[in-house]
Amino acid sequence: MKLKKTTSVLLLLLMTFTVMAQNFTDSNLPIVVIETDGGVNIPDEPKVLGTMKIIWHQDGSRNYMSDIDNPELLNYDGRIGIERRGSSSQTMLNKKPYALETREDDDITNRNVSILGMPEENDWVLNSLAFDQTGMRDVLAYELSNRLGQYASRSVYCEVVINGDYKGLYAFMEKIKPDKNRVNIEEMDETCNNYPEVTGGYITKADKTTGGDPIAWTMQGYGGGWWGNSTDFIHHYPKPADITNAQHNYIHGVFTDLAAVANQHNTSITSGIPSVIDIPSFVDFMMIAEYTSNVDVYSLSTFFHKDRLGKLRAGPVWDYNLAFGYDAFGNRSRYDVWQFNNQDNNGPKFWKDLFDTDLFRCYMAKRWFELTEPGQPLNYDFVCNRIDEIDALIAEAIPRDNQRWNQMSQHTQYVNNMKTWLQQRINWLNQHIGAYEGCADVDLPPLVISKIHYHPMDWWNIDGDLFEFIEITNNGDEEVDLTGMYFRELGVTYTFPEHAHIEGHQAVILCSDSLMFTEFYNTTPFGQYTRKLSNKSENLVLADAWGNVIDQVCYSDSLPWPMEADGEGPYLELKDLDSDNSLPENWTTGDDLTGIKEHAGSPLVSLYPNPTHGEVHIMKVDVAKVQVYNTMGQLVKTLGEGNDINLSGLPEGLYFLLVTDKSGDTVVAKITRK
């Protein structure tokens, strides 16, 4: 009798699913339709092959299942590999989350594509919104992090059908991985075992080991909680199977250093907390964690990343379905606790040690009161408006999802509860975050990003990226100590060493390749940064060791920025050091590199006069041969031995002299013929 009853229930469920799939005809959200090869079920692993079509009317009009064969309305139509993902969300609930890869027709090669307006990649997540009656906690938390300037996975709501079975409301999300549009760190392989390559990039997470990955190391906490007095760390990138011993030892050592300096409350910019971690990312990570009172944060689903020669950074935020006052397994997401110190899933001891460091807590308080101002990302009215907007977006899909799974039956009540709880949480944090008078008015030096050569031309078959540089000018009268100052955003990485300084009204040059810069520009740079400037756009943020912004420029290769700087030879040059260099109209282009003055370094060869009407004297080398190139890289003249040359037969313009001395060494000098 029991078997017969069970069979009847299963048949009834199957019939219900079929009806749901047949009745689902259209949506205000994109529709994701997946068919696995042979209609096989999707396992935990390995990935099974299939096809995916995404119906998306980009003009905002309704999406119809009947459009599935209209290529003009398909955002994606191609092969995928797909598997189930997640821990408790997979094992405890019938509605499953999925991970998928977009692939080429050979079913092997990754296919980098833009999905639903998100940047091109091949690794994606279908978030099932597990345990979340609001259907928005993950989406909202990730959005808030991005609004704070800290990358988190982008997402787009959709409705999903798999093998003809309506699966309900999902969020199509980016998977956390190294990528210029995701976690923008340098990629590594098994050869990156020596300095500086061994210093990054890494993605590490504190988490449980249900995914099968081995524990990399364990760190002690303050005690208590479901997971005991320790936190396990797992290598996310490089993967556990790929990471070498040298790489493991290096990144483990970074966390050991963090624990040591945090335990000592060491605030030295050369040997303390700000020398190990990027303060803004840790402050913002804790801000989102505590604002939402995430019950898993610090000990589970807690990511860190580190770029080559860069500081350790916290994030991206991940797994926020048990937050904003909701906990499916108890009452841990309370409004009146610190999640790093509530005797439950506290995480490693360094989190509380950081908070108990007066200057770090000062910056946390300062950031808190900044972010909760009217119109700011954590302001109550601002967040409630976003909650209402998201709720309106998914309102149509909620009843369909409920009919399928009955997991959001109290959706409206939970949304209202979340807004009520949020006001209580903000009030409590206002009273307990502390004061910030000690870091309110930081004295910042008058340093100005004054030249940017982000897309140099290729020369003599040499990659133009090797000729990049950034000029920073001291626009004041007094000497400035540069110790610990760094570029805060991921991309170009550079930290000024101890005792570095710059005199008043002088400039320093940082470049992508110091040897090539010296050879090509005939002068020595102050330092060499890691990685290359984007040829499109990059946000350059010069900050002090604590992350206070000294100067910031976000250049672009499109109008109204000067277009000639985009691969045509010239660099971006600020017209006036006293102007606002965040505005494109205050920039022009320059190409007179012989006019760079008063920066660290001295010329290897001198030309006089420069500019010249024709006659030129070459100083500091014993000349054997001179080759003259125009700005197109074409050889236009070759001259023999001697330090006096004549360019009078050449048209007016800019030229490069490749000077060979009698020992066979070469140097490049730039000269203007007028």
Secondary structure, 3 states (H helix, E strand, C coil): CHHHHHHHHHHHHHHHHHHHHHHCCEECCCEEEEEEHHHCCCCCCCCEEEEEEEECCCCCCCEEHHHCCCHHHEEEEEEEEEEECCCHHHHCCCCCCEEEEEECCCCCCECCECCCCCCCECEEEEECCCCCCCCCHHHHHHHHHHHCCCCCCCEEEEEEEECCEEEEEEEEEECCCECCCCECCCCCCCCCCCCCHHHCCEEEEECCCCCCCCCCEEEECCCCCCCCCEEEEEEEECCCCCCCHHHHHHHHHHHHHHHHHHHCCCCCCCCCHHHHECHHHHHHHHHHHHHHCCCCCCCCCEEEEECCCCCEEECCCCCCCCCCCCCCCCCCCCCCCCHHHCCCCCCCHHHHHHHCCHHHHHHHHHHHHHHCCCCCCCCHHHHHHHHHHHHHHHCCHHHHHHHHHCCCCCHHHHHHHHHHHHHHHHHHHHHHCCCCHHHCCCCCCCEEEEEEECCCCCECCECHHHHCEEEEEECCCCCEECCCCEECCCCCECECCCCCEECCCCEEEEECCHHHHHHHHCCCCCEECECCCCCCEEEEEEECCCCCEEEEEEEECCCCCCHHHCCCCCEEEECCCCCCCCCHHHEEEECCHHHCCCECCCCCCEEECCCECCEEEEECCCEEEEEEECCCCCEEEEECCCCEEECCCCCCEEEEEEEEECCCCEEEEEEEEC
